[in-house]
Amino acid sequence: MDLTRLRRRAEALPPWAGEAIVCAAALAVSVYRIGTATPDGGERSPDAWAYGLGLTMAVALPIRRRRPALALSVVFLLWVIYHVANYPGGAPAVPVWIALYSVAAAPRRRMGLALAGWLIVSDALARTKYTGAGLFDAALDGSTVVFVAALLLGDSVRSRRARRAEFEARLALLAAHRDQVAAQRLTEERMRIARELHDVSAHTIAVINVQASVAAELLTEAPDQAREALDAVRRAGGEALAEMRATVGVLRERDGAEGGVAPPAPGIDRLPDLALACAGGGPRVEVRVEGERRPLPRLVEFTAYRIAQESLTNALRHSDADLVEILVRYDEAGLALEIRDDGGGGHGRTGRPGDVTEGNGLRGMAERAAGLGGRLTSGPFEWPNGAGRGFRVRAWLPAVDDDVTMRKRGASRVGDRPRDEEAT
């Protein structure tokens, strides 16, 4: 059996069992040493009192775990009584060694070390006086050196325990940090999925509501236009189902067990489809692109599409706008996006005209922009040349390529006072 396995078995023992073993071993060795000790000079031969003192010293050891200084005091007192009674010197030394070791290994040991120093010094002085040897003579090595060695051994064990406790604390800290990071990632993923479902469902419901209203009004008077509106409803529903299936499908995947290919994420090239979905029943949607068009990172285009989609949804749900403009501007550093309508700028009134509060949609758009290191502002504005009042959303997204820098790199700045989106 190797030492590691033996140590593990010893650590697995209950405290009382370990103390019983130590006490029994100290008692057995002390009785043996007292019985085999040879009186020198005028020393007394061991009798029942000598064995009783050795027994009491061993029995006092179990209190060393909680009160090591008290255990050393009792053992030291009995040690002095044994030698004052003039029994053979040094025989019951094993309990003293154990008590010294326990004092040095204890977490709080100031008083215990003071008692240990007093014991060692007084023992050395008594032996030099009794034997006539010098303080540093080799005759004292058999007692003083062993006492010091017991203290050093206890100190070594204490240091090892401290290093082990520090190591375990670091492991616990790392485990807690790992759990915290996992929980944060889970929260971020839940928020991302919630934003996706919100954007898809809110826009689709708004388009379906507009087109269904048109179909209901034109069903008898203009069946062809009503059929076109119903086709728009069907297309919107199909696209929403596809996007929801792609979003929710992530939750069902288990190590690639379901090998379906997710549809490509919508980008800027899908903005005309947003305008087409509102054709015939909603406001007129115009999409303009300025600057030299170039490929952008997938996440940048997807974020721009979602911001435009949510802004259009708000215009459909919370205003009576006749025109919604979507302006996309390319520059060297990134992509500028502006969506504005002529719905009066007071959509989502909660009391006084223009009194608007932030909803989940605007908050989600700001979070998307901030996640890329961009920014987003929103609020009422005045159209040029006194053309009226409306609502505008402006965003700037940097053309970053590294996925690491696409994470949250700054707080979003949502300017002015955004509209109230209530349930959106």
Salt bridges, closest charged atoms under 4 A:
GLU11 OE2 - ARG7 NH1 3.06
GLU11 OE2 - ARG164 NH1 3.46
GLU19 OE2 - ARG64 NH2 3.17
GLU19 OE2 - ARG65 NE 2.47
ASP47 OD2 - ARG44 NH2 2.97
ASP123 OD2 - ARG127 NE 3.14
ASP155 OD1 - ARG109 NH1 2.81
GLU166 OE2 - ARG170 NH2 2.95
GLU168 OE2 - ARG164 NE 3.40
GLU189 OE2 - ARG192 NH2 2.66
GLU196 OE1 - ARG306 NH2 3.03
GLU196 OE2 - ARG368 NH2 2.84
ASP199 OD1 - HIS198 ND1 3.05
ASP199 OD2 - ARG368 NH2 2.89
ASP224 OD1 - ARG227 NH1 3.04
ASP231 OD1 - ARG234 NH2 3.42
GLU243 OE1 - ARG306 NH2 2.74
ASP273 OD2 - ARG270 NE 3.08
GLU286 OE2 - ARG284 NE 3.08
GLU290 OE2 - ARG288 NH1 3.80
GLU290 OE1 - ARG329 NE 3.22
GLU310 OE1 - HIS198 ND1 3.74
GLU325 OE1 - ARG288 NH2 3.86
GLU325 OE1 - ARG340 NE 2.95
GLU338 OE2 - ARG340 NH1 3.57
GLU338 OE2 - ARG392 NH1 4.00
GLU338 OE1 - ARG394 NE 3.92
ASP341 OD1 - HIS347 NE2 3.25
ASP341 OD2 - ARG419 NH2 3.52
ASP355 OD1 - ARG417 NH2 3.02
GLU367 OE1 - ARG195 NH1 3.01
GLU382 OE2 - ARG389 NH1 3.01
